[in-house]
Amino acid sequence: MPNTFHPTPPNSHLLFQRAERVIPGGVNSPVRAFGSVGGTPIYVTEGNGCRIMTVDGQKLIDFCCSWGPLILGHANPEIVDAITTAAASGSSFGINTPREVEFAELLCELIPSMDKVRLVSSGTEATMTALRLARGVTGRSKIVKFDGCYHGHSDSLLVAAGSGLLTGGISSSAGVSPNVADDTIVVPYNDEAAIREVFAACGDTIAAVIVEPVAGNMGLVEPLVDFLQSLREVTSASGSLLIFDEVITGFRFGPTTYGTLIGIGPDITCLGKTIGGGLPIGAVGGRADVMDALAPLGAVYQAGTLSGNPVAVAAGMATIKVLKRDRPYDQLGELGEILQSGLNAAAASAGVPFHCALKGGVFTPFFRSAPVARLDDAKQCDTEMFGKFFHAMLERGFYLSPSQFEVGFVSTAHTRADIDAFVSAAGEAFKVL
């Protein structure tokens, strides 16, 4: 596919200059600024299938896929039809609609641990609601999260590890109250001994444990054997709630949640991304007795003008119905395995320290030789080399998430030829790093 790459593309460069004058940092989400890879961020005008077009005339094969929601690719005809049909009837009402009932029924049907579900407008709103709900139900204040797991930008979750397992965390963002950080305990991901130590010491003060069952924000990191089961055991024994943040993993590895696939039922599940088919949406659901603590039935308040937005719900319902009907997960996994083995072989041939992590159609090209099991491992990656790789691949017509610590996605729109081309281009890139 012909491409002309410019280190500072003229149209994107001018747009970014204009954006910097009126948008903080020139972007509406920080990672879009290319801060960790350098260079000028691209501006996209359209997408179709697995390809996007930039304002500079570059046609790129996209492995970011809007950070995960586009499991069916850009502008999938069934999703576009669902969106346009819904929008033609009205984009928002702030009143109940039949479709949101149907969507809630579909989610509860496909997720056995979810008796009831509340629709919201983003993954961040879902996790924020889940924490408030857990505190309201248990009457406790402390939350346990895992180092390297990201759960949106609400105050309680923008916390990094403190000085020890039994101390409160420290704020990882300005504007977060120290008192909020003190109520968050941060534990290394995949460390069963550490989580048991925390619960032995102060389990009766912990409202909930929140975890990405497959981590996706320090790169792709799978849970070790029995790690998630240990979380189920300690939370159940202490009267705490277990929250699975499945904003990335929900409907990514099967037509349900990852928790369902492995047979672990959390008390609360948070969803987003894929369940919106590319439109803004989130959901928080779980056991009926927990969910009934939400207003108007219970004392835990949550509200949203655009919650259950009819256009977003239409896109999400169409996406999930396609996934339930077509079950493309074997196809995504097979393409992912070709990508992983090809990248690993090409890097080894070029003598580049590298390991591609893979789960189904989700992957991370880690620039270190050994697999990653927790955040400390991820931090040993060569981020400078990743930045060079990112731009080398961009030059060759491929778009990746612009950070070493994010995940890439294979969609149903990608073909074997697209994967082969990606591996071939990566082989060229590895030789010039």
N, C-alpha and C positions, 0 to 999 in steps of 0.2 A: 504494500500500500504506500503510494508516494507521500512523502512528508517533507516539509521544510521547517526546521526547528530554529527558533531565535532565542538566545539566552535572555533577552529582554524584548519579547514580541511587541511590535509597535502599538497595535490596538489594545492588547491587554495592559501594556505598560501605561498608556494614556488613561485607560479606565481606572487602573489602580491609583494613579496620581489623583484623579478626580475623587475617587472613593475615599482616599486618605483625608481629604478636606472635609468630608461630611459624615463619615462612618468611623468610629474608633478603630484605629489600626487598619482601616480600609476594608474590613471584613465583618460579616455578621456572625461568624463563628471562628475562634482563634486559629485552628489548625489550617484553615483555608489560606492563611497568610504565607504559607511556605516557610514559616520561621525556622523549622528544624531541618529543612533541606536547602534553603537559600533560593535566590532567584525571584522572579516576578510571578505571582499566581496567574493561572489561566482563567479566562472567562468563556463560559460555554453558552452557545446559542440554541442548540437542539440536541436531542438524542433519539436514537432508534435502534432497537435490538441491543447489541452490546457495544454500539459505537456512539461517540459524541463528537460534535463539531464545535470548534472554538471560533472566537471572533477573528482569529488570525488565519482561518482557513485550514487549520490542522484537523484531520480526521483521526481520532484516537480510539483504540479498543480499550474499553473501560473495565477495570477490575476493582474500582471503588464502589460502583453501583449505588451511589448516594449513601455510602456508609452502611449498606446492608438491606434497605427496604426493597430494592429492585431485583428480587429473586427471579422474576420473569422478564427482566430486561427493561429497557426504556420504551415507553409508548406501546406497551403490549396492547394489541387491538381490543381484547376483551376488557381490559382495565380502562382504556380510553373510552370505550362505549359505555361502561358503567358510570364513569365520571360525568360524561357529557349528558347522559340521560338524567342523572340525578340533578346536575346543575341547572338543566332546563326547567326543572320543577321548583327551583329555589335553592340558593346556596346555604342559607342558614335561617333558622326560625327562633331558636331559644325556647322551643316548645317540643314536647315529645313527638317522635315520629315512629311509624311502624317498623322502619328498617332497623332502628337501633335495638328494638326488642328481638328481631330476627338475628341480628348480629350477636347479641349477648347469648341467645340460645345456642347459636352455632359454636361459640367459644366454649361454653359450658359443656356442650356435647363432646367436644374433642379433647377437653382437658378434665379428666376425672376428679382431680383435687379442687376444681373450681366449681363450687355450688352457685356462687353469685359473682357478678363482675360489674364494676363501675368504669365507664368509659371516660377518659380524660383527653387532653390534647397533646401530650408529649410523654416520653419516657421519664424525663425528670419529674414531671408532675405525678406520674405513677409511683415512683420510688418515694417521693416526698410524702405522698398520701399514705403509702404503706408504713412508713416510720411513725407518722402521727397516729395511725390506726393501731399499731402495735403498742405504742405508749399508752394510748387510751384504753385498750383492752386489758393490758397487764397492770396498769398503774405504776409502771417502772419507768426509769428515765434513760438508762444506758443502752447504747447500741454497739454491736460488734460488727466491724467490716474488715476487709482483707486488703493488705498493702498491694497496690497495683490494680485493684478492681475499681472501676469508675461507675458511678450510679447516678450521673447527672450532677447539676450544679447547685442543689439545695445546700444550705449551710452545714447540716449535720454530716454531709457526705464529702465535703471538700476538706478532708482531714487526712493528714499523713501520720505515719507511725510516731509515737512519742518515745520517751527515753527507755521505756520498759513495758513488758506485756501488761502489767497491771496499772499502768498510769494512763491518764487520758491522752488522746492524740493531740497533735499540734495543727493549727490551721495551715492549710496549704494555699490559702487565698486571703488577700486583704479583705476586710469587711466582715469576717466571720468572728463572732464573739468568742473569747477564750472560754466562757462558760459552756457554750455549745460544743466546742472542741473537747472539753473535759468529759463530756457525756459520751464521747465516741472512743471506743477501744479498738486499736488497729493491730491486727495479727497477721503474720506472714501467710500467704495463700499456700495451701497444700501442707500445712503444718498441723497435723492432728494432735500432737503432744501439746502444742502451744494453746490450742483451743480448749483442750481438756484442762489445762492448768488455769486458764482464765475462769472457766466455769466452776472449778473446784474452789477458787478463791472468792468469787463474787457473783455466782450464777443467779442468786436471788434478787439481784439489782438489774439484771439484763432483760430488757423488753424484747429484743429481737437480734438475730444474726441475719445480716443481708449479704448475699454472695452472688456473683456471676457463676453459675454452675460450670460453665466453660468460660474461662476468662478471655476477654477480647480487647482489653485496653492496656495491656502490657505486651501486646502481641497475643497470638493465640496460644493459650496454655490450658491443657486439659487437666482435670482433677486426677490426683493419684487414687489408686484403688482404696476404697473405704473412706476417703476423705469426706465426701458429701454425706455418706451414711453416718459418720461420726457427728456431723452437725445435727442431723435429725435426732440422734440419740441424746446429745447433751441438751438440746433445746427442749425436747419432750420431757426429759427428767427434771428440768429446772422450772418448767412452766413458762419458758420463753417461746417466742414465735420464730419460725424459720421462714425467711423471705428469699425466694429465688428471683433474682433480677434476670429475666429472660427477654429483655429488650432486644438483644442481638440473637440469642439462641432460639427464641420461640419461633416455631414453624420453619426453622432453618435446616434441621436434620431429619424431620419427619413432619407429617401434618398434625402436629401437636407440640407440646413443650418438651424440652430435654428431660425435665423431671419425670414426665410421664414415660418417656422412652426407657429410662433406667429404673423405673419403679419406685421413685422416692416422691412422696407427696408433701410439698411444703404447705405451711399454713396460709401463705400469701404468695401469689405470683404476679410479677410486673411484666407487662408486655408493651411493645412499641414496634417501630420500624416495619417489619414484614406485614404486620396485621393492618397496616394502612395503605399498602400497595403504592407507596411513594408520597402519600399525603400525610399531613401532621395528625398523629393520633397516639394515644397511649391507653393502657387499661390496667386496672388493679383488681385482682379477684382472688377468691379463696373460700375457706369454710364459711358456711352460712352464719354460724354464731359470731364469727369475727367480722364478716362483712356487714352484718346487721347493726354493728356499732356505729356505722356511718349515718350522718343525718340524711333523711329526716327521721329515721327510726331510732338512731342512737345519738350519743353526745359528741361524737367526733365529727367536726365540721369539715366539709369539702364541697366546693361548688365550682362551676365553670360555664361561662356563657356559651362557649363553642363545644362543650362536651357532647359527644354523640353527633357531631356535625354530619349532616346527611350525605355530603359529597365524600368526605373521608371514609365514612362507614360504607358507602357503596363501593369505593375502591378496595377497601379492606375485605369486604365480604366476597367480592369477585375474585380477589387474589387467593383467599383461603379455599374457595370452592374449586378453583383451578388446581391448587396443590392437592386437595383431597381427591379430586377426580383423576389427575394425571400422575400423581406420586412420582415426581421427577428425581427423587433423592438418590437412587442408584446411578442415574445418569450424571448428576452433579458430582457424586463421589468418584466415579470412574474418570471424569475429566480432571478432578482434583488430583487423583493419584498420578495421572500422566504429567500434570504440571509439576507436582512435587518431585517425582523421580527425575524428570528432565532437568529441573533447576539444580537439584543436588548433584547430579552427574556433571552438569556443565561447570558448576562452581569447583568441584573436585578436580576436573580437568585443567581448570585455569589456576589452581592452587589458592583459591579464595576461601578463607574461613567462613563457613556458611552452613545453615541448617534451615530447611523449609519445613515449618510445622503445618500440619493439615488435619482437618476434621471435616469430612464430607466435602462440600465445596467452599469451605472457609480456610484461608491459609495466611501465614506470615513468613516472609523471607527474612529470617534472622541472620545478621552478619556476625555469627559466632559458630564455632564448630559443634558444640554440645547442645543437646536439647535444653529448653527453658522450662523450669518447674515453678519458679516464683520470681518476684520482682528483682531481687538481687542478681539473679541470673540474667534477666533481660537487660539490666543496667550495664552488663559487661559487653554488650553488642557494640560494634564499631559503627556509631551513628554517622560519622563523617563518610564512611564508605557507603552506607545506605543512601546518603544524600547524593553521592556521585552516581550510584546505581539508578536512583529515581530519575535523575535528569538524563542519564544515558538511555533509559527505557522511554522516557518522554520524547526524546529525539528520534527514537525508532518507531514511535507511533503507539505507545502503550501508556495508559494512565493508571497509576497505583495510588493508594492512600498516601499522602505526603508526610509520613512519619514512620520511623522504625517500629514504633510501639502501637501500631494499629493493625487491623486485619484487612485482607483482600477477599473478594468474593467472586465466585464463578456463578453465573446465572444460566437459566435455561436457554438464553439467547446465544451463549457462547457455543462454538462448535469445536470439533477436534482440530480443524484447520486453524482456528483462532489460538488454541492452546499450543499447537505445534509452532506457530509463528512467534508466540510469546517466548517459548523455550529457546527457539533459535536466536531471537533478538537478545535474550538474556545471556546466551553463550557468547555473543559478540561483546556485550556490555562487560561481562566478567573479565574479558581479556584486556580491557582498557582502564580498569579501575586502578 
